[in-house]
Amino acid sequence: MSYLQENRIKFFFEAVQHGSVRAAADYLNVAPSAVSRQISHLEQELDTVLIERHRRGIKPTEAGHEVLTYYKSYLQQQELLLDNLKSLRGLQSGTIELAIGEGYINLVTHVMSQFSQQFPGVKIHLSIHSGNDVMRKITEDNAHIGVIFNPPPHPKIRSHYHCLHPLTVVVDKSHPLNDEPLPLKMSVLKPYPIALPDTAHGIRQIISAVENDTNITLTPNIISNNLTALHCYAANGGVTLIPGFIIKSQPQWDTRLNCLPVKNAQLNQTQTHIITRLGRQLGKAPSAFLKLLVTMIDNELSH
């Protein structure tokens, strides 16, 4: 950057990322006045206002969004250049940012283990999020690759792989629901205590849509944002409704629990997707990981 000073844009970027000048200063380990001064100089250079101040912090103006888009693109190209230069010596270094839903921890960590054995110099950062936050991390370029359950269509998302993963009723092997005709009708679930994800969870939103269509409302006595808590509840005599692959990918639970199909088209059409931002160029390390991830997850989930 000859005209625009990279350091000034970085200070502006961090201020927006952290929501305030003071939070950015703490992150950068400088005085708040230094951050404000650099942003002010940048606004003078560009002859435009980049931030709006309000009681809860700052937010970018329309011009500010344009500068942020430019800077993010610059960072991506810098990352790609450095990654490609390193790859000329072989895949000995690099960084991969992954954002996944909770239900994919076992599957993805298996892939990570295989990848790290082949390329021990590559660092992998794994973060666990709700479906909405996985989408946000990918569209805002805060993660290279996402693994997500049943994402909505999005113009900025590219799906590299998808596989059908129905929602199933999960119970222990002695539960009375095992004796019901399969696939289960939604109505047979009503008499039993049931645990469901909270309303912010994508799975619960699918269940709510089915409830509206069928006029059958499931009233959970247990609500949690943690899928492990739900299938632990099922293992102790309760009922839950989650994707069956989560149980089947964990041998310690697969031997204790049954996944019973439900007679409902919406519940049977849900899918797993491996995603990146549409148009984003991945470096050698993320590209190699993506290829292995698709291959191994396809082998695991399609059988």
C-alpha positions in Angstrom: 0.0 0.0 0.0 1.8 3.1 -1.2 -1.0 5.7 -0.7 -3.0 4.1 2.0 -0.9 3.2 5.0 -1.5 -0.4 6.1 -1.1 0.4 9.8 -3.8 3.0 9.7 -6.3 0.7 8.0 -5.4 -2.0 10.5 -6.3 0.3 13.4 -9.6 1.1 11.7 -10.3 -2.5 11.0 -9.6 -3.6 14.6 -11.8 -0.8 16.0 -14.7 -2.0 13.9 -14.0 -5.7 14.7 -13.9 -5.0 18.4 -16.8 -2.5 18.4 -14.9 0.4 20.0 -11.7 2.4 20.0 -10.8 1.4 23.5 -11.4 -2.4 22.9 -9.2 -2.1 19.8 -6.5 -0.3 21.7 -6.5 -3.1 24.4 -6.2 -5.7 21.6 -3.4 -3.8 19.9 -1.7 -2.9 23.2 -1.6 0.8 22.4 -3.3 3.9 23.9 -6.8 4.6 22.7 -5.6 8.0 21.5 -3.2 6.3 19.1 -6.1 4.3 17.5 -8.3 7.5 17.2 -5.4 9.4 15.7 -4.7 6.8 13.1 -8.3 6.6 12.1 -8.5 10.4 11.9 -5.4 10.5 9.6 -7.0 7.8 7.4 -10.2 9.8 7.1 -8.2 12.9 6.2 -6.3 10.9 3.5 -9.5 9.6 2.0 -11.4 12.8 2.6 -14.4 10.9 3.9 -15.9 9.8 7.3 -15.3 6.1 8.0 -17.0 5.6 11.4 -20.1 6.7 13.3 -19.8 7.0 17.1 -22.7 6.0 19.3 -23.2 5.1 23.0 -22.3 1.5 22.5 -19.2 2.1 20.5 -18.6 2.6 16.7 -19.9 1.3 13.4 -18.6 1.9 9.9 -20.2 4.3 7.5 -21.0 3.2 3.9 -17.5 4.4 2.9 -16.1 2.6 5.9 -17.6 -0.7 4.7 -15.8 -0.1 1.3 -12.5 0.3 3.1 -13.1 -2.8 5.2 -13.9 -4.8 2.0 -10.7 -3.6 0.4 -8.6 -4.5 3.5 -10.1 -7.9 3.9 -9.3 -8.6 0.2 -5.8 -7.4 0.8 -5.3 -9.7 3.8 -6.7 -12.7 1.8 -4.3 -12.0 -1.1 -1.4 -11.6 1.3 -2.3 -14.9 3.0 -2.6 -16.6 -0.4 0.8 -15.3 -1.5 2.6 -16.4 1.6 0.9 -19.8 1.6 1.8 -20.4 -2.0 5.4 -19.3 -1.4 5.7 -21.7 1.5 4.1 -24.5 -0.6 7.0 -24.2 -3.0 9.0 -25.9 -0.3 6.3 -28.5 0.2 3.3 -28.2 2.5 5.3 -27.6 5.6 3.5 -24.7 7.1 0.4 -22.6 6.9 -2.8 -22.0 8.9 -6.3 -23.4 8.4 -9.4 -21.8 10.1 -12.3 -24.1 10.5 -15.8 -23.3 11.8 -18.2 -26.2 12.5 -21.4 -27.1 14.2 -21.2 -29.0 17.5 -22.4 -32.3 15.9 -19.4 -32.6 13.7 -16.6 -32.5 16.4 -15.9 -36.2 16.2 -15.9 -36.4 12.4 -13.8 -33.3 11.9 -11.2 -34.0 14.6 -10.7 -37.4 12.9 -9.9 -35.6 9.7 -7.6 -33.2 11.5 -5.7 -36.0 13.1 -5.1 -37.6 9.7 -4.1 -34.3 8.1 -1.7 -33.4 10.9 0.1 -36.7 10.5 0.8 -35.9 6.9 1.5 -32.2 7.4 2.6 -31.6 11.0 3.8 -28.1 10.2 0.3 -26.8 9.3 -1.6 -25.2 12.2 -5.4 -25.8 12.4 -7.7 -23.5 14.3 -11.0 -25.1 15.1 -14.0 -23.2 16.5 -17.5 -24.5 17.3 -20.5 -22.4 16.5 -24.3 -22.4 15.9 -25.3 -22.7 12.3 -25.9 -19.0 11.9 -22.4 -18.2 13.3 -20.7 -20.7 11.0 -22.4 -18.9 8.0 -21.2 -15.6 9.4 -17.7 -16.8 9.9 -17.5 -18.0 6.3 -19.2 -15.0 4.6 -17.0 -12.6 6.6 -13.8 -14.5 5.8 -13.1 -15.3 9.4 -12.8 -19.0 8.5 -11.7 -20.8 5.4 -14.0 -23.9 5.7 -17.3 -24.5 7.4 -19.2 -27.7 8.2 -22.9 -27.0 8.9 -26.2 -28.7 9.2 -28.9 -27.8 6.8 -27.9 -24.2 5.9 -30.3 -21.9 4.1 -29.5 -20.8 0.6 -27.0 -17.9 0.6 -25.6 -16.0 -2.4 -22.1 -15.8 -0.9 -21.8 -19.5 0.0 -20.4 -22.3 -2.1 -21.2 -25.9 -1.0 -18.4 -28.4 -1.9 -20.2 -31.4 -0.5 -23.6 -32.3 0.8 -25.1 -35.5 2.2 -28.7 -36.3 3.4 -28.9 -36.5 7.2 -32.4 -36.9 8.5 -33.5 -35.8 12.0 -34.3 -38.9 14.0 -35.9 -39.7 17.3 -33.1 -40.9 19.7 -33.9 -43.1 22.6 -32.2 -45.8 24.6 -32.6 -49.4 23.5 -35.2 -50.2 26.2 -37.5 -47.2 25.6 -41.2 -48.0 24.6 -40.9 -46.0 21.4 -38.7 -48.9 20.0 -41.9 -51.0 19.9 -43.9 -48.4 17.8 -44.3 -49.0 14.0 -41.6 -47.3 11.9 -41.3 -44.6 10.7 -42.7 -43.0 13.8 -45.6 -40.5 13.6 -45.0 -37.2 15.3 -48.1 -37.7 17.4 -46.6 -40.8 19.2 -43.9 -38.5 20.7 -46.3 -36.3 22.7 -46.8 -38.5 25.8 -43.1 -38.8 26.5 -40.7 -36.4 28.2 -38.6 -34.9 25.4 -35.4 -32.8 25.2 -35.0 -30.4 22.3 -32.4 -27.7 21.3 -33.2 -24.1 22.2 -35.1 -21.9 19.8 -31.9 -20.3 18.4 -30.6 -23.6 17.2 -31.2 -24.6 13.5 -32.5 -28.0 14.5 -35.2 -26.5 16.7 -36.2 -24.2 13.9 -36.8 -27.1 11.6 -38.8 -28.9 14.3 -40.9 -25.7 14.8 -41.7 -25.6 11.0 -42.8 -29.2 11.2 -45.0 -28.5 14.2 -46.6 -25.6 12.3 -47.3 -27.8 9.3 -48.7 -30.8 11.2 -50.4 -28.9 14.0 -48.6 -31.2 16.5 -46.7 -29.3 19.1 -43.9 -31.0 21.1 -43.6 -29.5 24.5 -40.0 -30.1 25.8 -39.4 -30.5 29.5 -35.6 -30.1 28.8 -34.2 -27.4 26.5 -30.5 -27.1 25.8 -28.1 -25.4 23.4 -25.8 -28.5 23.7 -26.4 -31.6 21.6 -24.3 -33.8 23.9 -26.7 -32.9 26.8 -29.6 -34.0 24.6 -28.3 -37.4 23.8 -27.1 -37.9 27.3 -30.7 -37.3 28.4 -31.9 -39.9 25.9 -29.4 -42.4 27.2 -30.9 -42.0 30.7 -34.5 -42.9 29.5 -35.6 -39.7 27.8 -36.4 -38.8 24.2 -34.7 -36.3 21.8 -34.9 -35.4 18.2 -31.5 -34.8 16.5 -29.6 -36.0 13.4 -28.9 -39.7 13.6 -25.3 -39.3 12.2 -24.3 -37.6 15.5 -25.0 -40.8 17.4 -23.6 -43.2 14.7 -20.3 -41.3 14.6 -19.7 -42.0 18.3 -19.4 -45.7 19.0 -19.8 -45.2 22.8 -23.3 -43.8 22.1 -24.3 -45.9 19.1 -24.2 -49.1 21.2 -26.5 -47.5 23.8 -29.0 -45.6 21.7 -31.4 -46.2 18.8 -32.1 -43.7 16.0 -35.7 -44.1 14.9 -36.9 -42.6 11.6 -39.8 -40.2 11.6 -42.6 -40.1 9.1 -42.1 -36.5 7.9 -40.6 -35.2 4.6 -39.1 -32.1 6.2 -37.3 -34.0 8.9 -36.0 -36.5 6.3 -34.6 -34.0 3.8 -32.1 -32.2 6.1 -28.4 -32.2 5.0 -24.8 -31.7 6.0 -22.8 -29.2 3.9 -19.1 -28.4 3.7 -18.9 -24.8 2.7 -16.6 -21.9 1.7 -17.2 -18.3 0.7 -18.1 -18.2 -3.0 -15.2 -16.7 -4.9 -12.6 -17.1 -2.1 -9.3 -18.5 -3.3 -8.0 -21.0 -0.8 -4.3 -21.4 -0.2 -2.5 -24.7 -0.6 -3.0 -25.8 3.0 -6.8 -25.1 3.3 -7.3 -26.6 -0.2 -5.5 -29.8 0.8 -7.5 -30.0 4.0 -10.8 -29.4 2.1 -10.0 -32.2 -0.3 -9.3 -34.6 2.6 -12.3 -33.4 4.6 -14.7 -34.1 1.7 -13.2 -37.5 1.0 -13.2 -38.7 4.7 -16.6 -37.2 5.6 -18.2 -38.8 2.5 -16.7 -42.2 3.5 -18.0 -41.7 7.1 -21.4 -40.2 6.5 -22.6 -41.9 3.3 -22.3 -45.5 4.8 
